[in-house]
Amino acid sequence: MEKLIETRNLIIRKFREEDAEPLYENHRDEEVKKWFPNECYKDPEEAQGAIQFYVDCVDNGHLPFVLGVELKETGELIGDTGISEVEGKPGEAEIGYCIGAKYRGKGYATEILEAISGYVAERFGIREIYGRVVHGNDASAKVLEKGGYTFVTEEFGAEDDPCGRGMWVYKKEV
């Protein structure tokens, strides 16, 4: 295991081959499909291909930088997190996170945000991190707020808006 970050309850690490099935399961959850239909894998093989891509990015130290999130107590893969570049804006990144259904509501997403924000600032020289949330996804907006992110604007018509409903944009300076 290549552990990159350890928190009170979690290990944030590079993906492994055996993560394909739990990654697939976490992303086929109805809540994930509702808010991120474009991030749901059609089968474990597609998840495996994504893992290979993520591992390559981590190994080569470039974005997108996506990691698995493991529950320290059990070793289970409970989610994933990562950052991607904000096109044309060096020093800025967008953060994302996904927690499996049975692990939500326990504060893990906030724990991830706090840990990964500092890590990427140090590793990549990122000074501004954005979190974009589909309109209506109040739970994710609350996670960003608890993690120290501040609402800055709404955006409509973004090419990468997965639901076409508009997005709330949050920002954290690190």
Secondary structure, 3 states (H helix, E strand, C coil): CCEEEECCCEEEECCCHHHHHHHHHHHCCHHHHHHCHHHCCCCHHHHHHHHHHHHHHHHHCCCCEEEEEEECCCCCEEEEEEEEECCCCCCEEEEEEEECHHHCCCCHHHHHHHHHHHHHHHHHCCCEEEEEEECCCHHHHHHHHHCCCEEEEEECCCCCCCCCCCEEEEEEEC
